[in-house]
Amino acid sequence: MEVKEWTYEEIPEFTDIPEGAGVIETTGDEGGVVYMKDVEYANVNGTPLHLQILIPDCRNSAFNPFEGKAGDPRPCFVYVQGSGWMQQYVYFNVPQVAQVARRGYVCAIVEYRHSGIASFPAQACDARNAVRFLRKNCQQFGIDPDRIVIAGDSSGGHTAMWAGMLHNDDSEQNLFPGISAEVKGIVNYYGSTSVIAPDSNPSQLLHCLPDSPEGLVMGGKNLLEQPELARQLSVECNIDETTQLPPVLIFHGSKDRTVNCTGSAILYKRLKETGHPVSFYVIKGADHGGPEFWTEQVIDIVDAFMKSVF
């Protein structure tokens, strides 16, 4: 066979298969995932912020981010990694989010400024800037800019909710002027969306004190002494009939020891009574995260939700 730079279409297929060797048929649509690690999307006051980007891959797809090949743009699933608003381990859910990427979604896991360096709502502003970055660079990553949803778990669920609710950050918070941060839907996995109730965090004895996660993200304040700050942080307290909000999908475990499932129930009821489209699934026996949130059944629900909002 001639030695040259063969194209896939030109190279002759090997057919001299030895006796006894197996042959596995393929279609070219078998799905894989390309992982782009630590893509910097912003630098805020000297703090670099990164995305973990997961791109669907198959032989029949023309898109290749490393070779600059274009293809049909794909919808995008932006995921905010939870951390109690503290420093994130952004790689924690890469294998799980990859399962969503295999369904044909470009996925991006967001790093935000943690509570040790920035108070709320900096985390939501960072998530919105991540959406803007992806929209601005949609051709580079093969994204359809009109089909983006935002998701997150725990404090990331809280951040995702606020990222879909904030619409007044077009001043110094907006790092990409003229680029929209709006999304078509929000997927909230056991989000720490409410800190009002005393048992909001069942295992946390420092609830709402200055050195609690919620106290730290509000600038090291005692939220028991300043209940207006607790209301400012709690999503349901900031929703009414006029709130601009895309459809919401909520998942929460019935035995969550870190964030009480009651908080998601409160948010669900508030969204319904104010006329916002919302779906809520309680996952029986699930704790604060875990494999139960990444089963085929749950991903089917997420997939159907995203297709419905696009």
C-alpha positions in Angstrom: 0.0 0.0 0.0 1.3 3.5 -0.9 2.6 5.6 2.0 1.0 9.0 1.9 -1.4 11.2 3.9 -4.6 9.1 3.4 -8.0 10.5 3.9 -10.5 8.2 5.7 -12.5 7.8 2.5 -9.5 7.0 0.4 -7.6 4.4 2.5 -8.5 0.9 1.5 -10.1 -1.2 4.2 -8.1 -4.2 5.5 -9.8 -7.4 4.3 -7.1 -10.0 4.7 -8.6 -11.2 8.0 -6.8 -14.3 9.5 -8.9 -17.4 10.0 -10.3 -17.4 13.6 -10.1 -13.7 14.1 -13.3 -11.9 15.1 -15.0 -9.1 13.3 -17.0 -6.4 15.1 -19.4 -4.4 12.9 -19.7 -0.6 13.4 -21.9 2.1 12.0 -19.7 5.2 12.7 -22.3 6.5 15.1 -20.8 4.9 18.1 -20.5 7.7 20.7 -17.4 8.9 22.5 -16.4 12.1 24.3 -13.5 14.5 23.8 -12.3 16.1 27.0 -10.8 19.6 26.9 -9.2 20.2 30.3 -9.0 23.6 32.1 -10.1 25.9 29.4 -9.8 29.4 30.8 -12.9 31.5 30.3 -12.2 34.5 32.5 -9.6 36.1 34.8 -11.2 38.2 37.5 -8.9 40.4 39.5 -6.0 38.0 38.9 -8.1 34.8 39.6 -8.2 32.5 36.5 -11.5 30.6 36.0 -11.7 27.5 34.0 -14.2 25.2 32.2 -14.0 21.5 31.7 -15.4 21.0 28.3 -16.7 17.6 27.1 -17.6 17.3 23.4 -19.5 14.4 21.8 -17.5 12.5 19.3 -18.2 9.8 16.7 -16.6 8.8 13.4 -19.5 10.2 11.3 -19.3 13.6 13.0 -17.4 16.3 11.0 -16.6 18.3 14.1 -13.2 18.1 15.6 -12.1 20.8 18.0 -8.4 20.0 17.7 -8.4 20.1 13.9 -10.6 23.1 13.5 -13.2 21.1 11.6 -16.8 22.4 11.7 -19.9 20.3 12.0 -23.6 20.6 12.9 -23.8 22.7 16.1 -24.9 20.9 19.2 -26.9 22.0 22.2 -24.9 22.8 25.3 -25.3 21.6 29.0 -23.5 24.0 31.3 -22.9 22.4 34.7 -21.8 24.3 37.9 -19.9 22.0 40.3 -21.1 22.3 43.9 -18.7 22.9 46.8 -20.7 24.7 49.5 -19.6 27.9 47.7 -16.0 27.1 48.8 -13.2 26.1 46.5 -14.4 23.5 44.0 -12.9 20.2 42.9 -14.2 20.8 39.3 -13.1 17.3 38.1 -15.4 15.5 40.5 -18.4 15.0 38.1 -16.5 14.8 34.8 -17.3 11.1 34.4 -20.9 11.7 35.2 -21.4 14.7 33.0 -19.7 12.8 30.2 -22.8 10.6 30.2 -24.8 13.6 29.2 -22.2 14.5 26.5 -22.7 11.0 25.0 -26.3 12.0 24.4 -25.1 14.6 21.9 -24.6 17.7 24.2 -21.5 19.8 24.5 -21.0 20.0 28.2 -19.0 22.5 30.2 -18.3 22.3 34.0 -17.9 25.8 35.5 -15.4 27.0 38.0 -16.6 30.0 40.0 -14.9 32.4 42.5 -15.2 30.7 45.9 -16.5 32.3 49.0 -13.0 32.8 50.3 -12.3 35.5 47.7 -15.8 36.7 46.6 -19.2 37.0 48.1 -22.6 36.2 46.6 -23.7 36.9 43.8 -20.2 36.6 42.3 -20.7 32.9 41.8 -23.8 33.4 39.6 -22.1 36.2 37.7 -19.2 33.9 37.0 -21.6 31.2 35.7 -23.3 33.8 33.5 -19.9 34.9 32.1 -19.1 31.2 31.4 -22.3 31.0 29.3 -21.3 34.2 27.5 -17.8 32.8 26.8 -19.3 29.6 25.3 -21.8 31.5 23.2 -19.0 33.9 22.0 -16.8 30.9 21.1 -19.6 28.6 19.9 -17.9 27.7 16.6 -14.7 26.6 18.4 -16.6 24.2 20.5 -19.4 23.2 18.1 -22.2 24.8 20.2 -25.6 26.0 19.0 -25.8 29.4 20.8 -29.6 29.2 20.8 -29.7 25.9 22.7 -28.0 26.3 26.1 -29.2 25.2 29.5 -27.5 25.6 32.8 -27.4 23.0 35.6 -25.6 22.5 38.9 -25.5 20.4 42.1 -25.7 21.6 45.7 -24.3 25.2 45.8 -23.9 24.8 42.1 -27.7 24.2 41.8 -28.2 27.4 43.8 -25.7 29.2 41.4 -27.5 27.8 38.4 -30.9 29.1 39.6 -29.4 32.6 40.2 -27.6 32.5 36.9 -31.0 32.0 35.2 -32.6 34.8 37.4 -30.0 37.6 37.2 -30.6 40.0 34.4 -29.0 43.2 35.7 -25.3 42.3 35.5 -24.5 44.1 32.3 -22.2 46.6 33.9 -18.8 45.7 35.4 -19.8 42.1 36.1 -20.3 41.4 32.4 -16.9 40.4 30.9 -18.3 40.0 27.4 -20.4 43.0 26.6 -23.0 42.4 24.0 -23.1 38.7 24.5 -26.2 37.2 26.1 -26.0 35.0 29.2 -29.6 33.9 28.9 -30.4 30.1 28.9 -33.4 28.0 27.8 -33.7 26.0 31.0 -32.2 25.2 34.4 -31.5 21.7 35.9 -31.2 21.9 39.7 -29.6 18.9 41.4 -30.3 19.0 45.1 -29.5 22.7 45.2 -28.9 24.5 48.4 -31.5 27.1 47.3 -33.0 28.0 50.7 -31.3 28.8 54.1 -34.4 30.1 55.9 -35.4 27.0 57.8 -33.3 25.9 60.9 -32.9 22.4 59.4 -32.0 23.6 55.9 -28.7 21.8 56.4 -29.4 18.8 58.6 -25.8 17.9 59.5 -24.5 21.4 59.8 -24.4 22.6 63.4 -23.1 26.1 62.4 -26.2 26.9 60.3 -26.2 30.5 59.2 -23.3 31.5 61.6 -20.4 33.6 60.1 -18.2 30.5 59.5 -21.0 28.4 58.0 -21.0 27.9 54.2 -23.9 30.2 53.8 -22.4 32.8 56.2 -19.1 32.8 54.4 -20.7 33.3 50.9 -22.5 36.3 52.4 -19.2 37.9 53.5 -18.7 36.1 56.8 -22.0 37.5 58.2 -24.3 36.0 60.9 -27.5 35.4 59.0 -29.4 34.6 62.2 -28.8 38.2 63.2 -29.3 39.6 59.7 -32.3 37.6 58.3 -32.6 39.9 55.4 -29.3 38.4 54.1 -30.7 34.9 54.5 -33.7 36.0 52.3 -31.3 37.6 49.8 -29.5 34.3 49.4 -32.6 32.1 49.3 -33.9 31.6 45.8 -37.6 31.2 46.7 -37.6 34.6 48.5 -36.7 36.3 45.3 -39.3 34.9 42.9 -42.6 36.4 42.1 -45.0 36.4 39.1 -42.8 39.0 37.3 -39.5 37.1 37.7 -38.0 36.2 34.3 -37.0 32.6 34.6 -36.8 29.7 32.1 -38.3 26.3 32.8 -36.8 24.5 35.8 -36.2 20.8 36.5 -35.3 19.8 40.1 -33.9 16.5 41.5 -33.4 15.9 45.2 -32.7 12.8 47.3 -35.2 11.9 50.0 -32.4 11.2 52.6 -30.1 14.1 51.9 -28.1 14.7 55.0 -26.4 17.9 53.7 -29.2 19.9 52.1 -32.7 19.2 53.3 -35.0 18.0 50.5 -37.6 20.4 52.0 -35.8 23.3 50.4 -36.4 21.9 46.9 -40.0 21.3 47.8 -40.4 24.9 48.9 -38.8 26.1 45.7 -41.0 23.9 43.6 -44.2 25.1 45.3 -43.1 28.8 44.9 -42.4 28.3 41.2 -45.7 26.7 40.7 -47.7 29.3 42.6 -46.0 32.1 40.7 -46.8 30.5 37.3 -43.3 29.3 36.3 -42.9 26.0 34.5 -41.2 23.5 36.8 -40.8 19.7 37.3 -39.6 18.1 40.6 -38.4 14.5 41.1 -37.6 13.1 44.6 -35.1 10.3 44.3 -36.0 7.7 47.0 -33.2 6.9 49.4 -30.6 9.1 47.7 -28.3 11.2 49.8 -26.5 14.3 48.8 -25.5 13.3 45.3 -24.3 9.9 44.2 -24.9 7.4 41.3 -28.6 7.6 41.7 -28.6 11.0 40.0 -26.8 9.7 36.9 -28.9 6.6 36.1 -30.2 6.1 32.6 -33.7 7.0 33.9 -32.6 10.3 35.3 -30.5 11.2 32.2 -33.6 10.3 30.1 -35.6 12.8 32.1 -32.9 15.5 31.7 -32.6 14.7 28.0 -36.3 15.0 27.5 -36.4 18.3 29.5 -33.7 19.8 27.4 -35.3 18.8 24.1 -38.6 20.3 25.3 -37.1 23.7 26.1 -35.2 23.9 22.8 
